């Protein structure tokens, strides 16, 4: 997709479609359900989607919004393996 057609709206769609795929995945899905629960309509998931949308808006368009630090949440996910990350990337 050319850079100038990336918008908050299509990032929102991308994030929701990506997580629908993530949650069906036997290797990566459990990290998310353990941390955020299985109900993607819960307030916790709503907050996660908002954070991720702001993160990708900052990465792709450079628009401010995400002010967090992605490292700390990942440090407490339990054991992650190179294959876990490779799978995440494949799904992405
Ligand atoms: C094996 C790969 C990955 C797993 C299993 C994973 C899992 C998670 C989980 C469970 C959370 C929610 C933590 C919580 O709020 O309790 C999270 C947050 C997040 N992840 Fe990942 N993640 C992975 C890779 C990535 C990658 C490659 C990126 C960036 C390109 C990324 C970006 C983020 C961001 C921005 C957040 C939100 C951080 C915040 O709250 O400020 N993740 N991740």
Boltz pocket constraint, residues with backbone or C-beta under 6 A from the ligand:
constraints:
  - pocket:
      binder: B
      contacts: [[A, 28], [A, 31], [A, 32], [A, 35], [A, 36], [A, 48], [A, 51], [A, 52], [A, 55], [A, 68], [A, 69], [A, 70], [A, 73], [A, 74], [A, 77], [A, 80], [A, 81], [A, 84], [A, 85], [A, 88]]
      max_distance: 6.0
